[in-house]
Amino acid sequence: MKLNEVQISRTLSQFRAQVLAEDHPAVAQFCELFGHHTFFLHARGLHVLELLEVPGMEAQDGEVIRLAEWSDADFTKLRRRHSFERGSTLSR
């Protein structure tokens, strides 16, 4: 899912990563592969935040999901994961 500025700020305060700007050349390809999300680059790879939804309530927490991992020591190539790794749960 695409996050708003407040959600991005809250995520970055709990998860040390770099958010990819919408106009970054890789975002179009990532959207094609993984759907429309706000993408985060981290030392362990490419991540998104999925908000945990409870029916009838506004989502308060989210879960970091690793979609791809670095395949080289220079952090220039990503390898898609066969299964997505769920990570930390973040509070809003």
N, CA, C and O atoms as CSV, one atom per row, in Angstrom:
chain,resi,resn,atom,element,x,y,z
A,1,MET,N,N,0.833,-1.178,0.000
A,1,MET,CA,C,0.000,0.000,0.000
A,1,MET,C,C,0.870,1.230,0.000
A,1,MET,O,O,1.991,1.214,0.509
A,2,LYS,N,N,0.359,2.278,-0.563
A,2,LYS,CA,C,1.044,3.564,-0.556
A,2,LYS,C,C,0.799,4.227,0.787
A,2,LYS,O,O,-0.330,4.268,1.275
A,3,LEU,N,N,1.852,4.738,1.372
A,3,LEU,CA,C,1.751,5.409,2.666
A,3,LEU,C,C,1.736,6.917,2.477
A,3,LEU,O,O,2.305,7.437,1.517
A,4,ASN,N,N,1.086,7.613,3.392
A,4,ASN,CA,C,1.123,9.072,3.356
A,4,ASN,C,C,2.364,9.551,4.101
A,4,ASN,O,O,3.094,8.740,4.671
A,5,GLU,N,N,2.607,10.840,4.101
A,5,GLU,CA,C,3.827,11.400,4.704
A,5,GLU,C,C,3.930,11.085,6.195
A,5,GLU,O,O,5.017,10.782,6.688
A,6,VAL,N,N,2.818,11.153,6.911
A,6,VAL,CA,C,2.830,10.859,8.346
A,6,VAL,C,C,3.191,9.395,8.577
A,6,VAL,O,O,4.000,9.088,9.453
A,7,GLN,N,N,2.602,8.500,7.805
A,7,GLN,CA,C,2.902,7.073,7.940
A,7,GLN,C,C,4.363,6.779,7.588
A,7,GLN,O,O,5.001,5.951,8.238
A,8,ILE,N,N,4.888,7.446,6.572
A,8,ILE,CA,C,6.297,7.263,6.202
A,8,ILE,C,C,7.194,7.729,7.335
A,8,ILE,O,O,8.142,7.032,7.695
A,9,SER,N,N,6.912,8.899,7.905
A,9,SER,CA,C,7.724,9.425,9.012
A,9,SER,C,C,7.700,8.491,10.207
A,9,SER,O,O,8.736,8.234,10.819
A,10,ARG,N,N,6.531,7.986,10.541
A,10,ARG,CA,C,6.422,7.064,11.679
A,10,ARG,C,C,7.175,5.767,11.405
A,10,ARG,O,O,7.816,5.213,12.298
A,11,THR,N,N,7.095,5.293,10.180
A,11,THR,CA,C,7.812,4.072,9.822
A,11,THR,C,C,9.316,4.283,9.941
A,11,THR,O,O,10.021,3.457,10.523
A,12,LEU,N,N,9.807,5.394,9.387
A,12,LEU,CA,C,11.245,5.657,9.416
A,12,LEU,C,C,11.763,5.923,10.824
A,12,LEU,O,O,12.954,5.754,11.084
A,13,SER,N,N,10.883,6.337,11.736
A,13,SER,CA,C,11.324,6.547,13.119
A,13,SER,C,C,11.532,5.218,13.851
A,13,SER,O,O,12.166,5.182,14.906
A,14,GLN,N,N,10.997,4.125,13.291
A,14,GLN,CA,C,11.106,2.817,13.933
A,14,GLN,C,C,11.873,1.792,13.099
A,14,GLN,O,O,12.217,0.717,13.590
A,15,PHE,N,N,12.137,2.128,11.845
A,15,PHE,CA,C,12.767,1.196,10.910
A,15,PHE,C,C,13.797,1.973,10.111
A,15,PHE,O,O,13.445,2.814,9.283
A,16,ARG,N,N,15.066,1.693,10.356
A,16,ARG,CA,C,16.154,2.439,9.711
A,16,ARG,C,C,16.278,2.018,8.254
A,16,ARG,O,O,16.866,0.985,7.933
A,17,ALA,N,N,15.713,2.836,7.386
A,17,ALA,CA,C,15.696,2.539,5.957
A,17,ALA,C,C,15.630,3.849,5.179
A,17,ALA,O,O,15.531,4.933,5.754
A,18,GLN,N,N,15.686,3.720,3.877
A,18,GLN,CA,C,15.553,4.866,2.986
A,18,GLN,C,C,14.313,4.641,2.143
A,18,GLN,O,O,14.165,3.588,1.522
A,19,VAL,N,N,13.427,5.615,2.116
A,19,VAL,CA,C,12.227,5.487,1.294
A,19,VAL,C,C,12.595,5.849,-0.142
A,19,VAL,O,O,13.338,6.801,-0.381
A,20,LEU,N,N,12.069,5.079,-1.097
A,20,LEU,CA,C,12.304,5.383,-2.505
A,20,LEU,C,C,11.277,6.396,-2.976
A,20,LEU,O,O,10.076,6.194,-2.799
A,21,ALA,N,N,11.739,7.479,-3.571
A,21,ALA,CA,C,10.847,8.513,-4.096
A,21,ALA,C,C,10.014,7.941,-5.246
A,21,ALA,O,O,10.452,7.038,-5.959
A,22,GLU,N,N,8.823,8.477,-5.410
A,22,GLU,CA,C,7.922,8.014,-6.477
A,22,GLU,C,C,8.564,8.101,-7.855
A,22,GLU,O,O,8.257,7.295,-8.733
A,23,ASP,N,N,9.449,9.066,-8.052
A,23,ASP,CA,C,10.062,9.255,-9.365
A,23,ASP,C,C,11.385,8.491,-9.526
A,23,ASP,O,O,12.078,8.663,-10.528
A,24,HIS,N,N,11.732,7.661,-8.560
A,24,HIS,CA,C,12.946,6.846,-8.674
A,24,HIS,C,C,12.751,5.864,-9.833
A,24,HIS,O,O,11.677,5.279,-9.968
A,25,PRO,N,N,13.771,5.679,-10.665
A,25,PRO,CA,C,13.625,4.802,-11.837
A,25,PRO,C,C,13.186,3.370,-11.512
A,25,PRO,O,O,12.524,2.738,-12.336
A,26,ALA,N,N,13.533,2.851,-10.353
A,26,ALA,CA,C,13.199,1.463,-10.017
A,26,ALA,C,C,11.757,1.288,-9.551
A,26,ALA,O,O,11.235,0.173,-9.580
A,27,VAL,N,N,11.107,2.360,-9.124
A,27,VAL,CA,C,9.766,2.231,-8.539
A,27,VAL,C,C,8.762,1.645,-9.523
A,27,VAL,O,O,7.941,0.815,-9.133
A,28,ALA,N,N,8.806,2.049,-10.770
A,28,ALA,CA,C,7.861,1.509,-11.763
A,28,ALA,C,C,8.010,-0.002,-11.892
A,28,ALA,O,O,7.017,-0.725,-11.960
A,29,GLN,N,N,9.246,-0.474,-11.925
A,29,GLN,CA,C,9.483,-1.916,-12.026
A,29,GLN,C,C,9.024,-2.630,-10.754
A,29,GLN,O,O,8.424,-3.702,-10.830
A,30,PHE,N,N,9.302,-2.045,-9.591
A,30,PHE,CA,C,8.862,-2.649,-8.329
A,30,PHE,C,C,7.336,-2.720,-8.273
A,30,PHE,O,O,6.779,-3.717,-7.813
A,31,CYS,N,N,6.658,-1.665,-8.740
A,31,CYS,CA,C,5.186,-1.669,-8.745
A,31,CYS,C,C,4.658,-2.768,-9.656
A,31,CYS,O,O,3.658,-3.413,-9.339
A,32,GLU,N,N,5.312,-2.980,-10.767
A,32,GLU,CA,C,4.909,-4.040,-11.689
A,32,GLU,C,C,5.055,-5.416,-11.039
A,32,GLU,O,O,4.205,-6.289,-11.218
A,33,LEU,N,N,6.133,-5.602,-10.286
A,33,LEU,CA,C,6.401,-6.887,-9.642
A,33,LEU,C,C,5.590,-7.114,-8.372
A,33,LEU,O,O,5.103,-8.219,-8.133
A,34,PHE,N,N,5.443,-6.069,-7.556
A,34,PHE,CA,C,4.898,-6.234,-6.202
A,34,PHE,C,C,3.609,-5.464,-5.937
A,34,PHE,O,O,3.035,-5.587,-4.855
A,35,GLY,N,N,3.144,-4.678,-6.897
A,35,GLY,CA,C,1.969,-3.848,-6.675
A,35,GLY,C,C,2.385,-2.462,-6.187
A,35,GLY,O,O,3.567,-2.190,-5.973
A,36,HIS,N,N,1.405,-1.608,-6.018
A,36,HIS,CA,C,1.677,-0.217,-5.630
A,36,HIS,C,C,1.869,-0.115,-4.125
A,36,HIS,O,O,0.945,-0.333,-3.342
A,37,HIS,N,N,3.092,0.219,-3.745
A,37,HIS,CA,C,3.479,0.351,-2.346
A,37,HIS,C,C,4.428,1.531,-2.207
A,37,HIS,O,O,4.920,2.073,-3.196
A,38,THR,N,N,4.672,1.910,-0.984
A,38,THR,CA,C,5.804,2.763,-0.668
A,38,THR,C,C,6.941,1.798,-0.368
A,38,THR,O,O,6.818,0.941,0.507
A,39,PHE,N,N,8.047,1.936,-1.093
A,39,PHE,CA,C,9.157,0.995,-0.990
A,39,PHE,C,C,10.272,1.574,-0.137
A,39,PHE,O,O,10.589,2.760,-0.222
A,40,PHE,N,N,10.858,0.718,0.685
A,40,PHE,CA,C,11.943,1.098,1.569
A,40,PHE,C,C,13.163,0.240,1.270
A,40,PHE,O,O,13.056,-0.980,1.149
A,41,LEU,N,N,14.327,0.882,1.150
A,41,LEU,CA,C,15.590,0.160,1.012
A,41,LEU,C,C,16.263,0.122,2.372
A,41,LEU,O,O,16.374,1.136,3.062
A,42,HIS,N,N,16.703,-1.057,2.736
A,42,HIS,CA,C,17.290,-1.318,4.052
A,42,HIS,C,C,18.549,-2.149,3.821
A,42,HIS,O,O,18.748,-2.674,2.726
A,43,ALA,N,N,19.382,-2.270,4.817
A,43,ALA,CA,C,20.603,-3.067,4.697
A,43,ALA,C,C,20.311,-4.519,4.320
A,43,ALA,O,O,21.175,-5.199,3.769
A,44,ARG,N,N,19.103,-4.996,4.612
A,44,ARG,CA,C,18.752,-6.388,4.290
A,44,ARG,C,C,17.989,-6.524,2.973
A,44,ARG,O,O,17.722,-7.644,2.538
A,45,GLY,N,N,17.628,-5.393,2.319
A,45,GLY,CA,C,16.952,-5.489,1.031
A,45,GLY,C,C,15.810,-4.510,0.856
A,45,GLY,O,O,15.790,-3.434,1.453
A,46,LEU,N,N,14.852,-4.910,0.018
A,46,LEU,CA,C,13.689,-4.097,-0.332
A,46,LEU,C,C,12.510,-4.502,0.548
A,46,LEU,O,O,12.183,-5.683,0.655
A,47,HIS,N,N,11.877,-3.512,1.176
A,47,HIS,CA,C,10.781,-3.766,2.107
A,47,HIS,C,C,9.578,-2.883,1.801
A,47,HIS,O,O,9.697,-1.845,1.149
A,48,VAL,N,N,8.428,-3.315,2.280
A,48,VAL,CA,C,7.207,-2.513,2.289
A,48,VAL,C,C,6.591,-2.637,3.683
A,48,VAL,O,O,6.953,-3.522,4.458
A,49,LEU,N,N,5.671,-1.750,3.980
A,49,LEU,CA,C,4.921,-1.829,5.225
A,49,LEU,C,C,3.482,-2.175,4.879
A,49,LEU,O,O,2.847,-1.491,4.077
A,50,GLU,N,N,2.975,-3.230,5.479
A,50,GLU,CA,C,1.565,-3.609,5.332
A,50,GLU,C,C,0.856,-3.259,6.629
A,50,GLU,O,O,1.232,-3.742,7.696
A,51,LEU,N,N,-0.167,-2.422,6.540
A,51,LEU,CA,C,-0.917,-2.075,7.741
A,51,LEU,C,C,-1.768,-3.258,8.163
A,51,LEU,O,O,-2.374,-3.933,7.331
A,52,LEU,N,N,-1.806,-3.501,9.463
A,52,LEU,CA,C,-2.614,-4.582,10.018
A,52,LEU,C,C,-4.020,-4.031,10.238
A,52,LEU,O,O,-4.230,-3.124,11.042
A,53,GLU,N,N,-4.956,-4.588,9.521
A,53,GLU,CA,C,-6.321,-4.072,9.572
A,53,GLU,C,C,-7.226,-4.970,10.392
A,53,GLU,O,O,-7.199,-6.195,10.278
A,54,VAL,N,N,-8.026,-4.323,11.220
A,54,VAL,CA,C,-9.052,-4.996,12.004
A,54,VAL,C,C,-10.385,-4.460,11.499
A,54,VAL,O,O,-10.582,-3.245,11.478
A,55,PRO,N,N,-11.309,-5.333,11.090
A,55,PRO,CA,C,-12.585,-4.856,10.557
A,55,PRO,C,C,-13.256,-3.852,11.500
A,55,PRO,O,O,-13.384,-4.086,12.702
A,56,GLY,N,N,-13.681,-2.727,10.913
A,56,GLY,CA,C,-14.372,-1.704,11.677
A,56,GLY,C,C,-13.461,-0.746,12.422
A,56,GLY,O,O,-13.945,0.162,13.097
A,57,MET,N,N,-12.142,-0.930,12.312
A,57,MET,CA,C,-11.210,-0.048,13.019
A,57,MET,C,C,-10.157,0.474,12.049
A,57,MET,O,O,-9.824,-0.181,11.061
A,58,GLU,N,N,-9.639,1.665,12.347
A,58,GLU,CA,C,-8.544,2.219,11.561
A,58,GLU,C,C,-7.265,1.459,11.908
A,58,GLU,O,O,-7.014,1.157,13.075
A,59,ALA,N,N,-6.459,1.152,10.891
A,59,ALA,CA,C,-5.206,0.424,11.120
A,59,ALA,C,C,-4.276,1.255,11.986
A,59,ALA,O,O,-4.030,2.425,11.692
A,60,GLN,N,N,-3.763,0.665,13.040
A,60,GLN,CA,C,-2.858,1.346,13.955
A,60,GLN,C,C,-1.429,0.837,13.853
A,60,GLN,O,O,-0.486,1.589,14.098
A,61,ASP,N,N,-1.262,-0.411,13.500
A,61,ASP,CA,C,0.059,-1.020,13.433
A,61,ASP,C,C,0.313,-1.542,12.023
A,61,ASP,O,O,-0.614,-1.734,11.235
A,62,GLY,N,N,1.572,-1.765,11.729
A,62,GLY,CA,C,1.929,-2.313,10.432
A,62,GLY,C,C,3.046,-3.317,10.574
A,62,GLY,O,O,3.753,-3.342,11.581
A,63,GLU,N,N,3.198,-4.139,9.566
A,63,GLU,CA,C,4.230,-5.163,9.578
A,63,GLU,C,C,5.179,-4.930,8.401
A,63,GLU,O,O,4.742,-4.748,7.265
A,64,VAL,N,N,6.478,-4.938,8.688
A,64,VAL,CA,C,7.495,-4.777,7.653
A,64,VAL,C,C,7.659,-6.106,6.930
A,64,VAL,O,O,7.844,-7.148,7.559
A,65,ILE,N,N,7.590,-6.060,5.610
A,65,ILE,CA,C,7.701,-7.259,4.782
A,65,ILE,C,C,8.910,-7.093,3.856
A,65,ILE,O,O,9.009,-6.098,3.137
A,66,ARG,N,N,9.823,-8.062,3.873
A,66,ARG,CA,C,10.973,-8.018,2.953
A,66,ARG,C,C,10.591,-8.734,1.669
A,66,ARG,O,O,10.260,-9.919,1.677
A,67,LEU,N,N,10.644,-7.991,0.557
A,67,LEU,CA,C,10.281,-8.524,-0.754
A,67,LEU,C,C,11.478,-9.066,-1.525
A,67,LEU,O,O,11.353,-10.017,-2.296
A,68,ALA,N,N,12.649,-8.445,-1.307
A,68,ALA,CA,C,13.852,-8.833,-2.041
A,68,ALA,C,C,15.057,-8.591,-1.141
A,68,ALA,O,O,15.017,-7.768,-0.226
A,69,GLU,N,N,16.128,-9.326,-1.421
A,69,GLU,CA,C,17.347,-9.170,-0.633
A,69,GLU,C,C,18.497,-8.807,-1.556
A,69,GLU,O,O,18.468,-9.097,-2.752
A,70,TRP,N,N,19.501,-8.173,-0.990
A,70,TRP,CA,C,20.672,-7.800,-1.771
A,70,TRP,C,C,21.405,-9.062,-2.218
A,70,TRP,O,O,21.567,-10.005,-1.444
A,71,SER,N,N,21.845,-9.068,-3.471
A,71,SER,CA,C,22.562,-10.233,-3.985
A,71,SER,C,C,24.036,-9.932,-4.236
A,71,SER,O,O,24.759,-10.774,-4.769
A,72,ASP,N,N,24.486,-8.737,-3.855
A,72,ASP,CA,C,25.896,-8.400,-4.004
A,72,ASP,C,C,26.354,-7.550,-2.819
A,72,ASP,O,O,25.541,-6.938,-2.127
A,73,ALA,N,N,27.647,-7.524,-2.604
A,73,ALA,CA,C,28.219,-6.817,-1.456
A,73,ALA,C,C,28.152,-5.299,-1.606
A,73,ALA,O,O,28.309,-4.576,-0.622
A,74,ASP,N,N,27.922,-4.809,-2.822
A,74,ASP,CA,C,27.867,-3.364,-3.060
A,74,ASP,C,C,26.455,-2.792,-2.951
A,74,ASP,O,O,26.258,-1.595,-3.160
A,75,PHE,N,N,25.483,-3.621,-2.631
A,75,PHE,CA,C,24.081,-3.190,-2.507
A,75,PHE,C,C,23.565,-2.544,-3.802
A,75,PHE,O,O,22.912,-1.501,-3.765
A,76,THR,N,N,23.863,-3.170,-4.934
A,76,THR,CA,C,23.399,-2.634,-6.217
A,76,THR,C,C,22.435,-3.568,-6.939
A,76,THR,O,O,21.791,-3.163,-7.907
A,77,LYS,N,N,22.327,-4.815,-6.479
A,77,LYS,CA,C,21.453,-5.790,-7.142
A,77,LYS,C,C,20.561,-6.461,-6.104
A,77,LYS,O,O,21.014,-6.870,-5.035
A,78,LEU,N,N,19.293,-6.559,-6.447
A,78,LEU,CA,C,18.330,-7.217,-5.563
A,78,LEU,C,C,17.906,-8.547,-6.162
A,78,LEU,O,O,17.814,-8.688,-7.381
A,79,ARG,N,N,17.647,-9.522,-5.298
A,79,ARG,CA,C,17.132,-10.831,-5.699
A,79,ARG,C,C,15.774,-11.001,-5.025
A,79,ARG,O,O,15.651,-10.912,-3.803
A,80,ARG,N,N,14.766,-11.245,-5.845
A,80,ARG,CA,C,13.410,-11.431,-5.329
A,80,ARG,C,C,13.358,-12.672,-4.450
A,80,ARG,O,O,13.928,-13.711,-4.783
A,81,ARG,N,N,12.673,-12.549,-3.336
A,81,ARG,CA,C,12.518,-13.686,-2.423
A,81,ARG,C,C,11.373,-14.569,-2.921
A,81,ARG,O,O,10.384,-14.070,-3.457
A,82,HIS,N,N,11.516,-15.875,-2.742
A,82,HIS,CA,C,10.453,-16.797,-3.142
A,82,HIS,C,C,9.279,-16.727,-2.172
A,82,HIS,O,O,8.125,-16.897,-2.566
A,83,SER,N,N,9.582,-16.479,-0.922
A,83,SER,CA,C,8.532,-16.248,0.068
A,83,SER,C,C,8.889,-14.962,0.795
A,83,SER,O,O,10.057,-14.710,1.092
A,84,PHE,N,N,7.898,-14.166,1.075
A,84,PHE,CA,C,8.150,-12.882,1.714
A,84,PHE,C,C,8.417,-13.077,3.199
A,84,PHE,O,O,7.710,-13.818,3.883
A,85,GLU,N,N,9.439,-12.407,3.676
A,85,GLU,CA,C,9.812,-12.503,5.085
A,85,GLU,C,C,9.112,-11.402,5.870
A,85,GLU,O,O,9.288,-10.213,5.602
A,86,ARG,N,N,8.328,-11.821,6.827
A,86,ARG,CA,C,7.667,-10.851,7.684
A,86,ARG,C,C,8.629,-10.435,8.771
A,86,ARG,O,O,9.379,-11.249,9.309
A,87,GLY,N,N,8.595,-9.164,9.081
A,87,GLY,CA,C,9.542,-8.644,10.062
A,87,GLY,C,C,8.840,-8.040,11.252
A,87,GLY,O,O,7.856,-8.581,11.757
A,88,SER,N,N,9.351,-6.929,11.688
A,88,SER,CA,C,8.865,-6.258,12.882
A,88,SER,C,C,7.467,-5.699,12.695
A,88,SER,O,O,7.073,-5.334,11.588
A,89,THR,N,N,6.730,-5.636,13.783
A,89,THR,CA,C,5.461,-4.930,13.794
A,89,THR,C,C,5.737,-3.544,14.346
A,89,THR,O,O,6.332,-3.393,15.413
A,90,LEU,N,N,5.297,-2.532,13.608
A,90,LEU,CA,C,5.530,-1.146,13.978
A,90,LEU,C,C,4.234,-0.505,14.432
A,90,LEU,O,O,3.168,-0.806,13.895
A,91,SER,N,N,4.316,0.365,15.406
A,91,SER,CA,C,3.151,1.100,15.893
A,91,SER,C,C,3.012,2.400,15.149
A,91,SER,O,O,3.999,3.027,14.764
A,92,ARG,N,N,1.785,2.792,14.953
A,92,ARG,CA,C,1.515,4.079,14.330
A,92,ARG,C,C,1.515,5.169,15.339
A,92,ARG,O,O,1.303,6.331,14.993
